């Protein structure tokens, strides 16, 4: 027999989902059978599985210890940490956690944090989520950072709420608790959050514009196509942009754009702007090879220059705590982005040029 106490981070999820995480090798049929037979109880009473858990709730498993152990796959700490758990060193400076060991030095830059949500500034070259089992992604970095804040062991694992391409930088939101993850996922799903990106595109765009289209994804080649008319498998997309500044390199013009991502589809900003003749500089998939070579030679730019810059929370949202209403978060522009802005005659502090 084992007794489990629900932590603050785990509160808000359904009992059956909690049990599937705790007994992660047990089939669902076994869990529901144990609930029906009262071999699993919630606060000393029979439970169905759909109950919402609260902090302090007690779950009793009337099961043999070896049965419980057999249905639990313990995480290998080395899969989550590239620091002390693998013989390296981990440094803590303010809100930053540096990790080493088998990969480059990495500092988790925290932009906002409370008991439920975490906003970080994702660097270039790091996956948002694992593509393969052996990958180390932002999820693992965030998990490691949060694990060092608490000694409690529970079933909750932080999850990210928005995805950025490997080489896209900027604001990445994560849930530190079940309820935080639920709040943020709902906001992203319902598009009540406003997300703005910075990018430099080829050519001059003189006025704000909303563009529409349909996005078709080729999963095998990891590339998308923008078409004008709906077709099978195509998703309608909406993108708004606002020119902030203009620059030149030799005889070519470039525009710094603030892009409002209304619908959030794979490669949407990159492919949509390329489809109207204004690809992002550095973009090997949708951009100009000639232009990319110029910026690779002069600024060592090896990928698209795209930064998730701003996040606006809704003024009001049902179920979202009032402390978040109307909040605005900004991710600092990477140094390489700033160097390129300066090099083509734009301001480093692009935020001062923005008009609301």
C-alpha positions as CSV (number, residue, x, y, z in Angstrom):
1,X,0.0,0.0,0.0
2,X,1.1,3.5,-0.8
3,X,-0.3,7.0,0.1
4,X,0.3,9.9,-2.2
5,X,-0.3,13.5,-1.4
6,X,-1.1,16.0,-4.2
7,X,1.2,19.0,-4.4
8,X,0.4,22.5,-5.4
9,X,2.0,22.0,-8.8
10,X,-0.2,18.9,-9.5
11,X,-3.5,20.4,-8.5
12,X,-6.1,21.0,-11.2
13,X,-5.7,17.8,-13.2
14,X,-8.0,14.8,-13.3
15,X,-7.4,11.8,-11.0
16,X,-7.2,9.4,-13.9
17,X,-4.6,11.5,-15.7
18,X,-2.5,11.7,-12.5
19,X,-2.7,8.0,-12.1
20,X,-1.5,7.4,-15.7
21,X,1.5,9.5,-15.0
22,X,2.3,7.9,-11.6
23,X,1.7,4.4,-12.9
24,X,3.1,5.2,-16.3
25,X,3.5,1.6,-17.4
26,X,0.0,0.5,-16.4
27,X,-2.7,0.1,-19.1
28,X,-5.7,2.4,-18.6
29,X,-7.9,-0.7,-18.2
30,X,-6.0,-1.7,-15.1
31,X,-6.3,1.8,-13.5
32,X,-10.1,2.0,-14.1
33,X,-10.4,-1.6,-12.8
34,X,-8.6,-0.7,-9.6
35,X,-10.8,2.3,-9.2
36,X,-14.0,0.2,-9.6
37,X,-12.7,-2.3,-7.1
38,X,-11.8,0.4,-4.6
39,X,-8.2,-0.6,-4.7
40,X,-7.5,3.1,-5.5
41,X,-9.2,5.7,-3.3
42,X,-9.3,9.4,-3.2
43,X,-9.4,10.9,0.3
44,X,-10.6,7.6,1.6
45,X,-13.5,7.3,-0.7
46,X,-14.4,5.5,-3.9
47,X,-13.5,7.5,-7.0
48,X,-14.4,7.4,-10.7
49,X,-11.3,9.0,-12.2
50,X,-12.8,12.2,-13.5
51,X,-12.4,14.1,-10.2
52,X,-10.3,17.3,-10.2
53,X,-7.5,17.0,-7.8
54,X,-6.7,19.8,-5.2
55,X,-3.6,20.5,-3.3
56,X,-3.5,18.2,-0.2
57,X,-5.7,15.5,-1.6
58,X,-4.7,12.0,-0.5
59,X,-4.6,9.0,-2.9
60,X,-4.3,5.6,-1.5
61,X,-3.1,2.7,-3.6
62,X,-4.1,-0.6,-2.0
63,X,-1.6,-2.5,-4.2
64,X,1.5,-4.5,-3.4
65,X,4.7,-2.5,-3.5
66,X,6.2,-4.8,-6.2
67,X,3.0,-4.3,-8.3
68,X,3.4,-0.5,-8.0
69,X,7.1,-0.7,-8.8
70,X,6.4,-2.8,-11.9
71,X,4.0,-0.2,-13.3
72,X,6.4,2.7,-12.7
73,X,9.2,3.6,-15.1
74,X,11.6,5.8,-13.1
75,X,13.2,8.7,-15.1
76,X,16.9,8.5,-15.7
77,X,18.2,11.7,-14.3
78,X,20.9,11.8,-16.9
79,X,18.2,12.2,-19.5
80,X,17.2,15.5,-17.9
81,X,20.4,17.1,-16.9
82,X,23.6,18.0,-18.6
83,X,25.1,19.4,-15.4
84,X,26.0,17.9,-12.0
85,X,24.1,14.7,-12.7
86,X,26.6,14.0,-15.6
87,X,29.7,15.2,-13.8
88,X,29.7,18.7,-15.1
89,X,29.0,21.9,-13.1
90,X,25.8,24.0,-12.8
91,X,26.0,27.6,-11.9
92,X,23.1,29.8,-10.6
93,X,23.3,33.5,-11.1
94,X,20.1,35.4,-10.3
95,X,17.4,33.8,-12.5
96,X,19.9,32.0,-14.8
97,X,21.0,28.4,-14.7
98,X,24.1,27.4,-16.7
99,X,24.5,23.8,-17.8
100,X,27.5,22.0,-19.3
101,X,28.5,18.4,-20.1
102,X,28.4,16.9,-23.6
103,X,27.0,20.1,-25.1
104,X,27.8,23.8,-25.4
105,X,27.5,26.1,-22.4
106,X,23.9,27.3,-22.1
107,X,22.3,29.9,-19.9
108,X,18.5,29.8,-19.2
109,X,17.4,33.4,-19.4
110,X,14.2,33.8,-17.4
111,X,12.1,36.8,-18.3
112,X,9.2,36.2,-15.9
113,X,8.4,33.6,-13.3
114,X,5.8,33.0,-10.6
115,X,4.4,29.8,-9.0
116,X,2.5,28.8,-12.1
117,X,4.1,30.1,-15.3
118,X,7.6,30.7,-16.6
119,X,8.7,32.8,-19.6
120,X,12.2,32.4,-21.0
121,X,14.2,33.9,-23.9
122,X,15.0,30.9,-26.1
123,X,18.4,31.1,-27.9
124,X,19.2,30.2,-31.4
125,X,20.0,26.5,-32.2
126,X,18.0,24.9,-29.4
127,X,14.8,22.8,-30.0
128,X,11.6,23.8,-28.3
129,X,10.7,20.1,-27.8
130,X,12.4,16.8,-28.6
131,X,12.3,15.6,-32.1
132,X,14.2,12.4,-31.2
133,X,14.6,10.6,-27.9
134,X,18.2,11.6,-27.5
135,X,17.6,15.3,-28.1
136,X,18.1,17.9,-25.3
137,X,15.4,20.6,-25.8
138,X,14.1,23.6,-23.9
139,X,11.7,21.3,-22.1
140,X,14.7,19.5,-20.5
141,X,16.5,22.8,-19.7
142,X,13.3,24.1,-18.0
143,X,12.7,20.9,-16.1
144,X,16.3,20.9,-14.8
145,X,15.9,24.6,-13.8
146,X,12.7,23.9,-11.9
147,X,13.9,20.7,-10.3
148,X,16.5,22.7,-8.5
149,X,13.9,24.9,-6.9
150,X,12.0,22.2,-5.1
151,X,12.8,19.1,-3.1
152,X,9.3,17.6,-3.6
153,X,8.9,14.7,-5.9
154,X,5.6,14.7,-7.9
155,X,4.2,13.6,-11.2
156,X,4.1,17.1,-12.8
157,X,6.6,17.8,-15.6
158,X,6.6,21.3,-17.0
159,X,5.5,21.7,-20.6
160,X,5.9,24.5,-23.1
161,X,2.9,26.3,-24.5
162,X,4.2,27.6,-27.8
163,X,6.8,26.2,-30.2
164,X,9.6,28.1,-31.9
165,X,11.7,26.7,-34.7
166,X,15.2,25.6,-33.7
167,X,16.8,28.7,-35.0
168,X,14.1,31.2,-34.0
169,X,14.9,33.1,-30.8
170,X,12.7,34.8,-28.2
171,X,9.7,34.3,-25.9
172,X,8.9,30.8,-24.9
173,X,6.1,30.1,-22.4
174,X,6.0,27.2,-20.0
175,X,3.6,26.0,-17.3
176,X,5.2,25.4,-13.8
177,X,2.0,23.8,-12.5
178,X,-1.0,22.0,-14.0
179,X,-3.2,25.0,-13.7
180,X,-0.5,27.3,-15.2
181,X,-0.1,24.9,-18.2
182,X,-3.9,24.8,-18.6
183,X,-4.3,28.6,-18.5
184,X,-1.5,29.3,-21.1
185,X,-2.5,26.4,-23.4
186,X,-6.0,27.8,-23.5
187,X,-4.8,31.3,-24.3
188,X,-2.7,30.1,-27.2
189,X,-5.4,27.7,-28.5
190,X,-8.1,30.4,-28.4
191,X,-5.6,33.0,-29.9
192,X,-6.4,35.5,-27.1
193,X,-2.7,36.2,-26.7
194,X,-1.1,38.6,-29.1
195,X,2.3,37.4,-30.4
196,X,4.7,39.8,-32.2
197,X,7.9,38.9,-33.9
198,X,10.9,40.9,-35.3
199,X,12.5,40.1,-38.6
200,X,14.5,41.7,-41.3
201,X,13.3,41.1,-44.8
202,X,14.6,41.7,-48.3
203,X,13.2,44.8,-50.0
204,X,11.1,47.7,-48.8
205,X,7.6,47.4,-47.4
206,X,6.2,50.8,-46.9
207,X,2.9,50.3,-45.0
208,X,1.3,48.0,-42.4
209,X,-0.6,45.2,-44.1
210,X,-2.6,42.1,-43.3
211,X,-2.0,39.2,-45.6
212,X,-3.9,35.9,-45.9
213,X,-3.4,32.6,-47.6
214,X,-3.4,28.9,-47.2
215,X,-0.5,26.9,-45.9
216,X,0.3,23.3,-47.1
217,X,2.8,21.4,-45.2
218,X,5.1,18.7,-46.6
219,X,6.0,16.8,-43.4
220,X,8.6,14.5,-45.1
221,X,10.6,17.5,-46.4
222,X,9.8,19.8,-43.4
223,X,8.8,22.6,-45.7
224,X,5.6,24.5,-46.4
225,X,3.9,26.1,-49.4
226,X,1.6,29.1,-49.5
227,X,-1.3,29.0,-51.9
228,X,-4.0,31.5,-52.7
229,X,-7.0,29.2,-52.7
230,X,-8.2,26.5,-50.3
231,X,-7.4,22.9,-51.0
232,X,-7.4,19.6,-49.2
233,X,-4.9,19.6,-46.3
234,X,-4.4,23.4,-46.4
235,X,-4.7,25.6,-43.4
236,X,-5.9,29.2,-43.7
237,X,-3.3,31.6,-42.2
238,X,-3.4,35.3,-41.2
239,X,-0.3,37.4,-40.8
240,X,0.0,41.1,-40.1
241,X,3.2,43.2,-40.4
242,X,4.2,46.7,-39.6
243,X,7.4,48.3,-41.0
244,X,9.6,49.8,-38.2
245,X,12.8,50.9,-39.9
246,X,14.6,50.7,-43.3
247,X,18.2,50.0,-44.1
248,X,20.5,49.3,-47.0
249,X,23.5,47.2,-47.8
250,X,25.2,48.4,-50.9
251,X,22.4,48.7,-53.5
252,X,19.8,46.5,-51.7
253,X,17.0,47.7,-49.4
254,X,15.9,45.9,-46.2
255,X,13.0,46.4,-43.8
256,X,12.7,45.6,-40.1
257,X,9.2,44.3,-39.5
258,X,7.1,43.8,-36.4
259,X,5.0,40.8,-37.4
260,X,1.7,39.9,-35.6
261,X,1.3,36.1,-35.8
262,X,-2.5,35.8,-35.8
263,X,-2.6,32.1,-36.7
264,X,0.4,30.1,-35.6
265,X,1.3,27.4,-38.2
266,X,4.6,25.8,-39.0
267,X,7.0,28.2,-40.8
268,X,4.2,30.6,-41.3
269,X,6.0,33.9,-41.0
270,X,9.0,32.8,-43.1
271,X,6.9,31.2,-45.9
272,X,4.2,33.9,-45.9
273,X,6.6,36.8,-46.3
274,X,8.6,34.9,-48.9
275,X,5.4,34.3,-50.9
276,X,4.9,38.1,-51.3
277,X,8.5,38.6,-52.5
278,X,10.1,39.6,-49.1
279,X,11.9,36.7,-47.6
280,X,13.7,36.8,-44.3
281,X,17.5,37.3,-44.5
282,X,19.4,34.2,-43.6
283,X,16.4,31.9,-44.4
284,X,17.9,28.9,-46.3
285,X,14.5,27.3,-47.0
286,X,12.5,30.2,-48.2
287,X,15.0,33.0,-48.8
288,X,17.5,34.2,-51.4
289,X,20.8,32.3,-51.6
290,X,22.6,35.4,-52.9
291,X,21.4,37.6,-50.0
292,X,22.0,34.9,-47.5
293,X,25.6,34.6,-48.7
294,X,26.1,38.4,-48.1
295,X,25.0,38.2,-44.5
296,X,26.9,34.9,-43.9
297,X,30.1,36.5,-45.1
298,X,29.8,39.8,-43.3
299,X,27.9,38.8,-40.1
300,X,28.3,35.0,-39.9
301,X,24.5,34.6,-40.1
302,X,23.7,31.0,-40.7
303,X,19.9,30.9,-40.2
304,X,16.8,33.0,-40.5
305,X,16.8,36.1,-38.4
306,X,13.5,35.8,-36.6
307,X,12.8,36.8,-33.0
308,X,9.7,36.2,-30.9
309,X,9.7,39.7,-29.4
310,X,6.5,40.5,-27.5
311,X,3.6,38.8,-25.8
312,X,0.4,40.6,-24.7
313,X,-1.9,38.9,-22.3
314,X,-5.7,39.6,-22.8
315,X,-7.3,42.5,-21.0
316,X,-9.8,40.0,-19.5
317,X,-10.0,36.3,-19.8
318,X,-12.4,33.9,-18.1
319,X,-10.6,31.5,-15.7
320,X,-7.3,33.5,-16.0
321,X,-6.2,35.2,-12.7
322,X,-6.6,38.9,-12.8
323,X,-2.9,39.5,-12.1
324,X,-2.1,38.4,-15.7
325,X,-4.8,40.6,-17.4
326,X,-3.2,43.1,-19.7
327,X,0.4,42.1,-19.0
328,X,3.0,42.7,-21.6
329,X,6.3,40.8,-21.9
330,X,9.3,41.5,-24.1
331,X,12.3,39.3,-25.0
332,X,15.6,41.3,-25.5
333,X,16.9,41.2,-29.1
334,X,19.9,38.9,-29.6
335,X,23.3,40.5,-30.0
336,X,23.8,39.2,-33.6
337,X,20.4,40.7,-34.6
338,X,21.5,44.0,-33.1
339,X,24.8,44.0,-34.9
340,X,23.1,43.4,-38.3
341,X,20.6,46.2,-37.5
342,X,23.5,48.6,-36.9
343,X,25.4,47.3,-39.9
344,X,22.6,48.2,-42.4
345,X,21.9,51.5,-40.8
346,X,19.1,50.8,-38.4
347,X,18.8,51.5,-34.6
348,X,19.9,48.8,-32.1
349,X,16.9,49.7,-29.9
350,X,14.1,48.8,-32.3
351,X,11.4,49.1,-29.6
352,X,11.8,52.9,-29.7
353,X,10.8,53.0,-33.3
354,X,7.6,51.0,-32.8
355,X,4.2,52.8,-33.1
356,X,1.2,51.4,-31.3
